[in-house]
Each structure stands twice: as C-alpha cells, then as structure tokens.
Amino acid sequence: MLLTLTYRGATATDLGFLLHKHPERVHEIALPHGIAHVFFPEASEEVCTAALLVELDPIGLVRDRRGPEGESGALSQYVNDRPYAASSFLAVAITRAFGTALSGRSKERAALAESALELEARIPALPCRGGTELARRLFLPLGYDVTLDEAPLDPAFPAWGTGPYRALTLRGRVRLSELLAHLVVLVPVLDDDKHYWVGDDEIEKLLRRGEGWLAGHPDKELITSRYLRHQRRLTRRALERLEQEETRDPDEASTAGDREEQSLERAQSLQGLRMRAVLEVLAQHEVTSVADAGCGEGRLVKLLLDEPRHTRVIGMDVSPVSLERADKRLDLLSMPPARRARLSLVQGSLMYRDARLEGLDAIVCVEVIEHLDLDRLPFFEASLFAAARPRVIVITTPNVEHNVRFATLAPGALRHRDHRFEWTRAQFAAWAARVADAHGYLATISLVGPDDPEVGAPTQLAVFVRGTEGA
C-alpha cells in the first residue's frame, strides 16, 4: 500500500525537516507485520514528494492468530487485499514513520510545522465502504479539494460496474500534522475495519487525533462508530466526550445566535480555519506578545498559549460570564506555573482606551467588529489603532456576499442575530484602507474558507502592519 505527500512552496524540500526524513535517503521502519519504506521520488526547491510504501508480511499477518476453521477459512487469511489497499495498517505505519510530524513538532522548522501549507495527499487504492459519496462527506468538511478516481471491477466486463477501491487525492492548505491526523482517523473509517483489537484505549486515540475537528464534523457519529468497530459501549462513551467538547466550544455554548451561526458555518469548519489563519499571520510576523480582544471562552487563547514563542498572552472580553468559561476551559487552577505566568484574562472593551493593551506586538479581533453599532466604530478605531497601537493587528469578519451559499439562511438575513452589519468585500477593503491610511498602517486583505468564484470565501481577514512612519 502506498501514500504520497506533496508540498509545493518556496523551499519545498523543507518537507524533509517536517517529516524528520532526509530526502536523499531511503528510510526503513519496522512494523509489527512488515516494514515501511519512506523515500522521496521528487525533491526540488519548488515541489517535494515523500512516499510511504508499506510492505506487509502475509505470514506475519496470521501468525499466532486463530482464524476460521476449514480450508476456505485458512485460505482467506492469506488471499486478501490487506497488502495492497489502504487500511488500519497504513494508519499504524503513518504513526510509526511520521510520529513527530503527527504531533506537530519540528525542531528545525517549528514555525513551518505550525503553518498552513499547500499540501497534497494521494492514496492509489483506498477501500470506500459507502462509496465515493461517503469519502466526500468525510473530507470535504475539513476544507480539502477531493478527487476520487474509480476503477472498473474488471475492464473486460464493464457491465460489472466499478470496484470497491478509489484512488483518493486530497489538496488543501492545512498544517501537516492536521493532514496526517485526518488520514490516521478516516482511512480506517472508510475501510470500516481494523486489524487489531479495539478496546477502551482506542477512545483516547480517537479523541487525541480528532482534537479540534471531530467534535464539529457533521458525520462525527458515523466516524466514531466505524473507528471503534461499531462497539456501542465505546461509541457511546466517545460521543459523550465529544459532546462535552462541543459544549465547551464558545460558538456552541453562549447564545442562540452563536449556535445558529455555528450551525451555518460548521460544514466548512470555518472557526478552525479562521484560527489557523490568525496563527499563521502571527508566526509570519514573529509575534511574541499578543491580545485576543473579544476572546469569548478562550479557544484561541489556548492555541496562543500552546506556542512557546508567545511569552505574553492576554485574553480580553466584555462579558464576565465568557471570562469565567474561559477560566474553566483553560483550567487555570491546575495550569503549570510557567504557563500561567504568560497569561492574563481581563475584562475590558475596545470602545475605550486600555493601557493593558499598549506595548503589545499584536492584537487580534476574530469576528468582533460586526457586533458593534456602525456609529461606534470610530471609538473602536481610536482605541485599537491610535491608543493601543500594536505592531500588527488582525481582524476577521464575515463576507456578506457569501451568505447566499448557506442553504438554511433566509435571503437578506445575517449569520448571527446580534450582528449589526456584515460587509461586502469592497466595503471591508475600503474600511481597511481608510483606517490604515489614517493611522500609519499598511493593510492587506485575504479570504478564509472555500473560495467561491462568484461570491468569494465566507470570511474576510485584514492584516494591518504598522508603517515605519508611525513606528
């Protein structure tokens, strides 16, 4: 069985650093039932491809196993698709060969490991027990472009239809650790089988690999059931844990408007995409001190603390209830002292000048300004751009033009009942240019989420960098 990972970037061979595998060598990793080979069929500055080839030992697969009685049962242990089609064997090989990359760590390229990259994964033979549509349902909500090539069961007999295998290609802008986690979980789910005993510890594996995406996946029940081999007791316990995670999520636990907005955006995983985009901007600008203004219940604050580069993190919100929930989410009472010393949770509002925000490298406002009345925006601008005046400001807001793509949203309605406005792309760009010019910043606009050729992506992101004249 085979998996290839391709990175296209300015220094594409950095993929070797992320995978901890030198592109000029062939690497061998011992597996319980065979051996995995990692090699690089292409390694240039523009494109780099790593291949994971898994060779299973058919004798090793059945050694010490008691299979079905009789000649046909014994034969079926040796004659099967396991050495060729992606399955839980491939998932195990990924964890063995790319374990450090899967954890998101890279000593030599730490910033790159935390960044969203243009990545492609290809599996030439993947069982899809549920068909092409199921594979799309699993991967599309995670933000990938999904290609599935079908093969006839027998080219000589086209009437027989297609076989159970697909050639899967995923393309997307994601962190390498996320891509690997998605594959480790979803490849066995599509195969709907596992080669090893599934017990209670498998719940922890699922929740660890599914952190940040599984709880909000529209097919989380199916994923959980298949991953745990349809064991009802384990599935029930895992889903209860996932429901608790969703309940702690700020977009799920605050108001009815939050729940409505989250329901609209969940299929595109917009909350996670926005946060990853913000983290990538902060890494690019080498930010060490940062405030999340409008932090809600602290999901982004937790991600900021997870990056050791951020030596000072402030979570600020106008709502005491949200700050209490952030306290619980972050578990301040049991937080290690060194981590706790980097964090401040404060009540405050960007409607007023706040000395606690002055002197920071960056301030981020994720989905905040659309909750303000338009006539109060000048106070927001003065507090943020004139008084606090950080080196970098990151602001995200909905793109109202994209709302027509949400099937459950009434025509002309906004995504959240508390939104006072939602801007078009032209309106947001004009506002950003005016504010940047007035306060000595340079502004760049980008889009977050699936880009629609007619109405654009669902989220707009502006990065303001303080110009030398205003430094």
SELUMFI-58802 format. One record per residue (C-alpha): x, y, z. Coordinates in steps of 0.2 Angstrom, whole numbers, padded with zeros to 4 digits, always signed. Layout:
% residues N
XYZ
...
***
This chain:
% residues 471
+0000+0000+0000
+0006+0017-0004
+0004+0035+0002
+0012+0050-0006
+0013+0068+0002
+0017+0083-0009
+0022+0100-0003
+0023+0115-0015
+0032+0130-0008
+0047+0142-0009
+0058+0129-0001
+0048+0113-0004
+0062+0102+0002
+0058+0108+0020
+0045+0094+0019
+0060+0083+0024
+0063+0093+0040
+0044+0092+0044
+0044+0073+0042
+0061+0071+0050
+0067+0061+0035
+0081+0066+0024
+0076+0067+0005
+0092+0059-0001
+0090+0043+0009
+0078+0028+0009
+0072+0026+0027
+0065+0009+0034
+0054+0007+0048
+0050-0009+0056
+0031-0013+0059
+0023-0027+0068
+0018-0036+0052
+0030-0030+0039
+0041-0015+0035
+0038+0003+0029
+0049+0012+0017
+0050+0031+0016
+0058+0039+0001
+0057+0055-0010
+0053+0052-0028
+0054+0071-0031
+0064+0084-0021
+0066+0101-0028
+0065+0118-0021
+0048+0120-0029
+0040+0103-0027
+0044+0089-0014
+0035+0072-0013
+0038+0060+0001
+0031+0042-0002
+0027+0030+0012
+0027+0012+0005
+0021-0002+0017
+0025-0020+0013
+0016-0032+0024
+0022-0050+0028
+0007-0061+0024
+0014-0074+0035
+0016-0062+0049
-0002-0056+0047
-0009-0073+0053
+0005-0079+0064
-0002-0083+0081
-0020-0079+0075
-0034-0092+0076
-0044-0090+0060
-0060-0099+0054
-0059-0117+0053
-0058-0127+0037
-0048-0125+0021
-0058-0110+0014
-0055-0100+0031
-0037-0104+0031
-0035-0098+0013
-0044-0082+0016
-0031-0077+0029
-0018-0077+0015
-0028-0071+0000
-0035-0054+0003
-0032-0036-0001
-0023-0031+0015
-0006-0029+0007
-0012-0018-0006
-0027-0007-0001
-0025+0007+0012
-0032+0002+0029
-0028+0002+0048
-0011-0005+0043
-0007+0011+0034
-0013+0022+0049
-0001+0012+0060
+0013+0015+0048
+0009+0034+0047
+0011+0035+0066
+0027+0025+0066
+0035+0033+0052
+0029+0051+0054
+0025+0051+0073
+0034+0068+0077
+0026+0076+0062
+0009+0070+0068
+0012+0078+0084
+0015+0095+0076
+0033+0096+0082
+0049+0101+0072
+0065+0106+0080
+0072+0114+0064
+0056+0121+0056
+0045+0125+0071
+0036+0139+0063
+0033+0129+0047
+0026+0115+0057
+0013+0127+0064
+0009+0135+0047
-0004+0130+0034
+0004+0124+0019
-0001+0119+0001
-0001+0100+0003
-0007+0085-0007
-0010+0068-0001
-0013+0053-0013
-0018+0035-0009
-0020+0025-0025
-0030+0011-0018
-0042+0015-0004
-0057+0005+0001
-0073+0015+0001
-0086+0005+0010
-0100+0018+0007
-0094+0023-0010
-0087+0039-0017
-0101+0050-0009
-0096+0044+0009
-0077+0049+0006
-0083+0066+0000
-0094+0068+0015
-0079+0064+0027
-0066+0075+0019
-0075+0090+0011
-0080+0097+0028
-0061+0098+0033
-0058+0110+0019
-0050+0099+0006
-0052+0098-0013
-0056+0080-0015
-0053+0069-0031
-0059+0051-0031
-0055+0041-0047
-0065+0025-0049
-0059+0009-0057
-0069-0005-0066
-0071-0021-0057
-0065-0029-0072
-0061-0019-0088
-0066-0035-0099
-0083-0034-0091
-0089-0016-0089
-0107-0021-0085
-0100-0027-0068
-0098-0009-0063
-0084-0001-0053
-0074-0010-0039
-0074-0006-0021
-0057+0004-0022
-0054+0023-0026
-0039+0032-0029
-0040+0047-0017
-0032+0064-0019
-0033+0077-0006
-0027+0095-0009
-0029+0109+0004
-0020+0122+0014
-0018+0114+0031
-0004+0110+0043
+0005+0094+0040
+0000+0087+0057
-0018+0090+0053
-0017+0081+0037
-0009+0066+0045
-0022+0066+0059
-0036+0066+0046
-0028+0051+0037
-0025+0041+0053
-0043+0043+0058
-0053+0042+0042
-0043+0029+0032
-0049+0015+0044
-0066+0023+0044
-0068+0021+0025
-0061+0004+0026
-0074+0000+0041
-0062-0012+0048
-0046-0014+0059
-0033-0027+0060
-0031-0026+0079
-0042-0027+0095
-0052-0011+0099
-0053-0008+0117
-0055+0007+0129
-0038+0015+0125
-0044+0017+0107
-0056+0031+0113
-0041+0041+0119
-0033+0038+0102
-0048+0044+0093
-0050+0060+0104
-0032+0064+0103
-0031+0063+0084
-0048+0071+0082
-0045+0086+0093
-0051+0102+0085
-0061+0095+0071
-0070+0079+0075
-0082+0087+0088
-0089+0098+0074
-0089+0086+0060
-0106+0083+0053
-0103+0064+0052
-0095+0063+0069
-0107+0049+0074
-0103+0038+0059
-0084+0041+0061
-0084+0037+0079
-0094+0021+0077
-0084+0014+0062
-0067+0019+0071
-0072+0009+0086
-0078-0005+0076
-0097-0002+0080
-0095-0007+0098
-0109+0003+0106
-0102+0005+0123
-0086+0013+0116
-0095+0023+0104
-0107+0030+0117
-0093+0035+0128
-0083+0043+0114
-0098+0053+0108
-0102+0059+0126
-0084+0065+0127
-0086+0074+0110
-0102+0082+0116
-0093+0089+0131
-0080+0096+0120
-0094+0104+0109
-0102+0111+0124
-0086+0120+0129
-0084+0127+0112
-0089+0146+0113
-0099+0146+0097
-0110+0131+0104
-0112+0137+0122
-0116+0155+0123
-0132+0162+0114
-0145+0155+0102
-0137+0167+0089
-0120+0159+0092
-0127+0141+0089
-0136+0147+0073
-0120+0154+0066
-0110+0139+0071
-0123+0128+0063
-0121+0138+0046
-0103+0138+0046
-0099+0120+0053
-0099+0111+0036
-0084+0122+0031
-0075+0121+0048
-0074+0140+0047
-0070+0143+0066
-0054+0132+0064
-0049+0139+0048
-0050+0157+0055
-0040+0152+0070
-0027+0144+0059
-0026+0159+0048
-0023+0170+0063
-0009+0159+0070
-0001+0159+0053
-0001+0178+0052
+0007+0179+0070
+0020+0167+0065
+0025+0176+0049
+0027+0192+0059
+0036+0184+0073
+0024+0190+0087
+0029+0186+0105
+0016+0197+0114
-0002+0196+0109
-0020+0200+0115
-0036+0191+0109
-0049+0206+0111
-0066+0198+0112
-0059+0181+0117
-0075+0173+0122
-0072+0157+0131
-0054+0156+0126
-0052+0144+0112
-0040+0155+0103
-0031+0159+0119
-0027+0141+0122
-0019+0140+0105
-0009+0155+0108
-0003+0148+0124
+0002+0132+0116
+0015+0141+0106
+0030+0144+0117
+0035+0159+0106
+0021+0169+0114
+0028+0175+0130
+0014+0186+0135
-0004+0182+0130
-0020+0192+0135
-0037+0186+0133
-0050+0201+0135
-0069+0201+0134
-0083+0212+0139
-0093+0198+0147
-0088+0191+0164
-0098+0175+0160
-0087+0172+0145
-0071+0175+0155
-0077+0163+0168
-0080+0150+0155
-0063+0154+0148
-0056+0151+0165
-0063+0134+0166
-0058+0129+0148
-0040+0134+0151
-0041+0126+0168
-0031+0140+0177
-0031+0131+0194
-0021+0116+0188
-0011+0126+0174
+0008+0124+0176
+0015+0140+0184
+0027+0144+0169
+0012+0143+0158
+0000+0153+0170
+0013+0167+0171
+0012+0170+0152
-0007+0173+0153
-0019+0187+0158
-0038+0186+0157
-0045+0203+0159
-0062+0211+0157
-0062+0226+0145
-0069+0234+0129
-0061+0241+0114
-0073+0255+0115
-0061+0263+0127
-0043+0266+0128
-0035+0252+0139
-0017+0254+0145
-0016+0235+0147
-0016+0233+0128
-0002+0245+0125
+0016+0239+0120
+0010+0223+0113
+0017+0215+0096
-0001+0211+0090
-0020+0212+0094
-0032+0200+0086
-0051+0203+0084
-0059+0187+0077
-0077+0190+0072
-0079+0205+0083
-0082+0221+0074
-0099+0215+0066
-0106+0215+0084
-0103+0234+0085
-0115+0248+0080
-0108+0257+0065
-0109+0274+0074
-0097+0266+0087
-0084+0260+0075
-0074+0277+0077
-0071+0273+0096
-0065+0255+0091
-0053+0263+0078
-0046+0276+0090
-0044+0263+0105
-0036+0250+0094
-0026+0259+0080
-0022+0276+0089
-0021+0271+0108
-0015+0253+0109
-0006+0254+0093
+0002+0237+0092
+0014+0232+0078
+0002+0220+0070
-0017+0220+0070
-0028+0205+0063
-0046+0207+0061
-0058+0194+0053
-0077+0197+0049
-0090+0188+0038
-0091+0191+0019
-0110+0195+0017
-0109+0191-0001
-0106+0173+0003
-0122+0171+0013
-0132+0166-0002
-0122+0149-0001
-0129+0145+0016
-0145+0135+0011
-0153+0137+0028
-0150+0156+0029
-0165+0166+0024
-0162+0179+0010
-0156+0195+0017
-0153+0188+0034
-0136+0190+0043
-0127+0175+0051
-0130+0180+0069
-0145+0188+0077
-0133+0200+0086
-0123+0206+0070
-0126+0224+0067
-0119+0223+0050
-0110+0212+0038
-0099+0220+0024
-0096+0215+0006
-0078+0213+0001
-0077+0230-0007
-0084+0238+0009
-0072+0229+0020
-0057+0234+0009
-0062+0252+0009
-0064+0252+0028
-0047+0244+0030
-0038+0256+0018
-0046+0271+0026
-0041+0266+0044
-0024+0260+0039
-0020+0277+0030
-0027+0287+0044
-0016+0278+0057
+0000+0274+0048
-0003+0256+0045
-0001+0245+0029
-0017+0234+0026
-0018+0218+0016
-0034+0208+0014
-0036+0190+0011
-0050+0177+0012
-0053+0162+0023
-0063+0146+0018
-0068+0139+0002
-0067+0152-0012
-0082+0154-0022
-0079+0161-0040
-0095+0172-0039
-0096+0177-0021
-0079+0174-0013
-0075+0165+0003
-0086+0166+0018
-0073+0175+0029
-0063+0191+0026
-0046+0194+0035
-0037+0210+0036
-0019+0211+0042
-0013+0229+0047
+0006+0231+0049
+0012+0247+0057
+0022+0258+0044
+0039+0265+0048
+0032+0282+0048
+0021+0278+0063
+0033+0266+0072
***
